[in-house]
């Protein structure tokens, strides 16, 4: 009963536009006639709307629709084209889009204006919906308007579908136990990736990276085209990442397999003995933005060598002076090629030191994000003030440095 009432509402609106007279000589199919009032009432398809309007106004059926030129007779064909592409990929959610003949779009826009219509639905909207309904009837998949696994864009003029596979995102934390690998792939600094004698024609500065050790197994498992690594900051090549591990998100592009056994991936990666991952789970694009913008406090352990003996009492005095202070750090000389040359102020949140020998000490330091620890120790020829070397009055050098904790549990620094 409600369906008939809804159709009466559609017909009542349609009668106000003089359709029979204005469309005389321009035959129109039920799909297109119904689309002119596609947003009047609910629970109806456009074919039902069109038939009700045609019958009420005494409009004849034409042999071929002037407006769409038979486009809607091809819905089943378009569905089959999309389905054939979908069979090549594993997915659970999808969305359909379309591109239609610009001449059809121009005709329908002109007709909307001519009839002064406000409740119309575009041809591509109906194609998207009708193809989506056919595909969604298949078991195990459903439409997702917000974050679909795949998007099929139908090129109706060419009987072709552009099939877009959205990335997979994987969150985790990594620990790095080696002092000779970078976080991400480095091109050779001599040839910039072209291959030369220095890099044995590999085009690489280092043989592997954290990114590759983690990414390659996922690439193979998901049959993706490539991967991108997004870390919450990065440590120097010669610095180990220990403790609770550094948060990261791995982005896998155009995966044809989306089901991932995270326990299996963790075991495979951890067999490297160089990198260990924990807490692997699905992630999303929003978390990539959060990870890349995060500025977490960090705790470090450093083994420091002095150029001459240091008295324990003197070291204790200097350590006390470094509690909760702000240091000014001009961009270090070692990174000036890739960073803007400016002075950054950073807070030292905790500083402990213990002599191992009269020329060696162990430091435990907690700082806000972006603090250069090596320069905090050696002073970088006066570019960091105050520094341990400047305060002790002896040259200091970091022999070993480890990140012991990423303090993401306390949020980010301003």
RACORPE-V986439 format. One record per run of one state. SS is the DSSP state (hx for helix, st for strand, lp for the rest). FROM is the first residue (numbers start at 1). TO is the last residue. If there is no record, write none. Layout:
SS:FROM:TO ; SS:FROM:TO
This chain:
lp:1:1 ; hx:2:17 ; lp:18:18 ; hx:19:22 ; lp:23:29 ; hx:30:35 ; lp:36:45 ; hx:46:57 ; lp:58:70 ; hx:71:86 ; lp:87:92 ; st:93:99 ; lp:100:101 ; hx:102:115 ; lp:116:122 ; hx:123:136 ; lp:137:141 ; st:142:143 ; lp:144:149 ; st:150:155 ; lp:156:159 ; st:160:165 ; lp:166:167 ; st:168:176 ; lp:177:181 ; st:182:182 ; lp:183:186 ; st:187:187 ; lp:188:203 ; st:204:204 ; lp:205:208 ; st:209:209 ; hx:210:222 ; lp:223:225 ; st:226:231 ; lp:232:239 ; st:240:253 ; lp:254:261 ; hx:262:270 ; lp:271:274 ; st:275:282 ; lp:283:284 ; hx:285:293 ; lp:294:295 ; st:296:306 ; lp:307:311 ; hx:312:321 ; lp:322:324 ; st:325:330 ; lp:331:332 ; hx:333:335 ; lp:336:342 ; st:343:357 ; lp:358:359 ; st:360:367 ; lp:368:372 ; hx:373:378 ; lp:379:383 ; st:384:385 ; lp:386:387 ; hx:388:392 ; lp:393:395 ; st:396:412 ; lp:413:414
